[in-house]
C-alpha cells in the first residue's frame, strides 16, 4: 500500500559533509538514509521505491546523465531532487522535462529546499529560478542538431545496435547509402566510433537509454 506523502523516506546522496549535514538538518523530521555510492543507492531504492532522492549529481557516483535517467525509469515511484553548483547543458537537456526530477542550486535557501521536498512528496516538479531560466531560454545548438532527418534516423538505429546491413534493410535502402550516411554523421559529430556516436544519440534523446543498457 502506498505510503502517505509525509512518510516518504529521504535518500540523501552527497559526499560533501557540510552540504549533507545541512540538508539532513533541514529534513530532520523525515526518515533519512545515506548513500555514498550508486550501489548503495540502488539497494535503498529497491527497499524503499517511493523514496525522495536528494543528490548532488556532479559529485556522486554517476557515469553520465543517461545513467541517472535509467534509475528514474527503473524506479518510477521515486522522486529526485538534484542539487548542484552548476547544471550542465547535457544534463538539463536529458532530464529537464522529467516530472520525477526537481532542480536546486546550492545557493538556494532552506525554505526552497523544504518546498522542493514538499513538491517531490506530492510527485510534482520544483525548479529554482536560475535553472528555470536555463530551461526557458533553451540551449545552444549542438552537433546533433546539424544532422539531417535521415542521418538522425540512422543514428538512432545505430545507437540501438543495428549493423549497417540491418539499418539498410530497416530503411529499405542500399548499404552503400548507409555507410555514406554514417561517415557524414561521424564527421558532423566529431567522433570516430559507433560507441561515441551512441553517446550523442543518448544525450540528444534519440534512443531510449533503458533499451540501450538492457
N, C-alpha and C positions, 0 to 999 in steps of 0.2 A: 504494500500500500504506500503511495507517495507520501513523503514527509511534508508537513506544513512548512511554508516558506521560512519561518523563524527558526526552524530546527535544521536547516540545510547546513551541513558542516563546511568549513573552510579548509582548503588545502593551500598552504602558504609555501610558495617556492621562490625563495630569494636567498642567495648565498652571501649577501651583504648584511652582517649582523645589525648594523644601525637601522637600515631600512626595514629589515624583517621584524626587529623588536618594536619599532614604531607602529608598523601596520598591525602587529599582534596586539599591541596595547589598545589600538582603535577598536579592535574586534573582540575584546576580552569577554563579551557576553556570548560568543559563539564557541562551538566545539571546533578546535583548530588542530589540524595535523600538519606536520612539517615534512617537506620533501626536498632533499638536496640534489637529487639526480632523477633522470627520467624514469628509470626502472622503478624507483620508489613511488613516483607519481602515478604510474600505470597501475601498480599494485593497489594504491589507495583508491583510485578511481574504480577499480574492479570491485572493491569492497563497499564503496560509497559513491555510486554512479551519479547521484544527484548533487554532488558537491559543487561549491563555487571555488574555482581555482584562481588564486591571485599569484601572478608570476611576473618576474622581470624577464621578458623574453630574451633580451640581448645577453644576459649573464647566466642563463640557465642552460641545461644540457640538451639543447636542440640543435640539429644539424642544419636546419633551414625552416622557412615558413611553411613549406609543404609538410614537414614533419609535424608541425602544430595542427595543421588542417586535418591530418589523418586522425589525430586524437579527438578532435571535435566531432568528426564523423563516427568514430568508434564509440564515443560516449555522448550520444545526443542529448541525454538528460542533464549533462553538466553545463555550467555557465563559467565563463572565463573573464577575468579582469586582467588586462595586460598593463603593466607598469613599465615605463621606460623614460630615460632622459632624452632619447632621440628615436622616433619611429621612422624606419627607413621605408622608402617607396615600395620595394617589392613586397614587404610585409603587409603594408596597408592595402596594396593592390589585391592581394590574395585574401585577406581576412576582414577588410573594412566593411563589407556588406553582410558579414555573418552575424545573425541575431544573437548567437551564443557569446559573441565577443564584445567586450567593453574596453575602452582605452583611456588611460590616465597618464599624464606626465608626472614625473617625480616632484614637481613643484606644486602639485595640487594640494589643497587644504584637507585637513582631517574631515571636514564636513562633506567635501566632494567624494572622498573615499567611502564614507558611510552611504552617501547617495548612490554611488556605483554598486555597492554591495546590495543595497535595498532593491535596486533595479534588477540586478542579477538574480536575486531570490525570487523575483516575480517573472523571471525569464524575459526580461526586457534589456535592451542595449543602452548603455550610457557612454557618451563620448565627451571628453573635456573640450573646452573651446578651441584650444590650439590644434588638436587633432581634427576636430570638426572642420576647421578652416582648411586643413590639408585636403580632407575628403571633398569639401565643397569646390575648391579651386581646381581639383583634378591633378593630373600628373603630366610631366613632360612626356613626349612621345618616346617610345622605346624601339629597339631594333626590330622586335617582333611586329610592331605596328607598320613597318615598312614592307612586310610580306604581302604578296597578292593574295586574293581569296583562295586561289588554287594552291599556292605554296603553304598557306595556313592549314588547309585541309590535309596536305601531305605531311606537314609537321605533326599534326595531331595523330595521324595514323602511325608515323614513325615512332612517336612517343609511346604508343600502345604496343610497340614491339614488333610491328609488321616489317617484313623484308621488302626490298624494292619490288620483287616479283609479286608479292602479296598485295602491295599498295597498287601496283599496276592493274591487277585483277579486280581489286576493290573499286577502282576508279574507271575501269574499262578503257584503259589507255595503254600505251606501249611502255615497256620497261625503260627504253631509251629516254622517253619523256620524263619518267620519274627520276632517273639518275640525274638528268639535267636540272630538274627542279630541286633535288637535294643539294646539288652543288651551289645553286643560287641561294638556297636557304642558309647553308653553312657560311657562304660569303657575307650575306647580309647580317647574320647574327655574330659574325666574327668567331666562329667555332670551327673545330676540325673533326669532331666525333659526334656520333648519334647520341651518346650519353650527354654531352654538353648541350646539344640541341634540345634534348628532352627536358633538361632543367629550365630552359627558356619557355618551353611549352607549358610546363607545370606552373611557372610563375605568372604566365600570361593567362592562365585559366583555360588552356586549350585542351586539357586532358584531365580526367578525374584522378586526383592523387591517390585515392583509395584503390582504384582499379590498377594503377601503375605499380603500387607497392605490394599487392597481393602476391 
